[in-house]
């Protein structure tokens, strides 16, 4: 499996409104879900896409201080995603275009104009091959006194499939790349929310 190329499709909205970004996301819907094509051939379903709950947010704190609100350097979250897919004539390859919408903010401890983070797209079927997971770096620049921004990124993937294609075997997972401590923090926050 090769994740062949990574294309940028970024929409910045410095006013913090989701309108323009969500309008663009709404243009894409999952295609090929067991429907019939014009020549009455059954179109296979698209691979399922999952957003990992414990890896959909990233809170970075000032390493020299604590973990209070005033110590937050940046906050990143995946707030939406959409995809469309298509198959070649021989049904030996599925092409998928994935758009991911992020909410990025810089916290009180961030005196810079930028926030950087990584996110990933992975297909467990091809684990442990390195080509089964791709990590994409993002760097957001803020202008003036703006401290929040919406960001859209697009990833295009081409996946070889077998003649006995099963969409469930080619499930795709997305999330923010985290350190072990960041993952632990997310899980602690999830457990606290469940207790409330």
BELFENTA-V763910 format. One record per backbone hydrogen bond with DSSP energy under -0.5 kcal/mol. CO is the residue of the C=O (numbers start at 1). NH is the residue of the N-H. Records with the same first field share a line. If there is no record, write none. Layout:
# BELFENTA-V763910
CO = NH, NH
This chain:
# BELFENTA-V763910
2 = 4, 158
5 = 7, 156
7 = 154
10 = 12
13 = 16, 150
18 = 22
19 = 23
20 = 24
21 = 25
22 = 26
23 = 27
24 = 27
25 = 28
32 = 34
35 = 43
37 = 40
41 = 37
42 = 44
43 = 34
48 = 172
50 = 52, 174
52 = 55
53 = 56
55 = 176
56 = 78
58 = 60, 76
60 = 73, 74
61 = 63
62 = 65
68 = 71
69 = 72
71 = 62
72 = 109, 110
73 = 107
74 = 60
75 = 105
76 = 58
77 = 79, 103
80 = 101
82 = 99
84 = 97
86 = 95
88 = 91
92 = 161
93 = 88
94 = 159
95 = 86
96 = 98, 157
97 = 84
98 = 155
99 = 82
100 = 102, 153
101 = 79, 80
102 = 104, 151
103 = 77
104 = 149
105 = 75
107 = 110
109 = 111
113 = 142
115 = 140
117 = 138
118 = 177
119 = 136
120 = 175
121 = 134
122 = 173
123 = 126
124 = 127
126 = 129
129 = 132
130 = 133
132 = 123
134 = 121
136 = 119
138 = 117
140 = 115
143 = 146
147 = 106
149 = 104
150 = 13
151 = 102
153 = 100
154 = 7
155 = 98
156 = 5
157 = 96
158 = 2
159 = 94
162 = 165
166 = 169, 170
167 = 48, 170
168 = 171
172 = 50
173 = 122
174 = 52
175 = 120
179 = 183
180 = 184
181 = 185
182 = 186
183 = 187
184 = 188
185 = 189
186 = 190
187 = 191
188 = 192
189 = 193
190 = 194
191 = 195
192 = 196
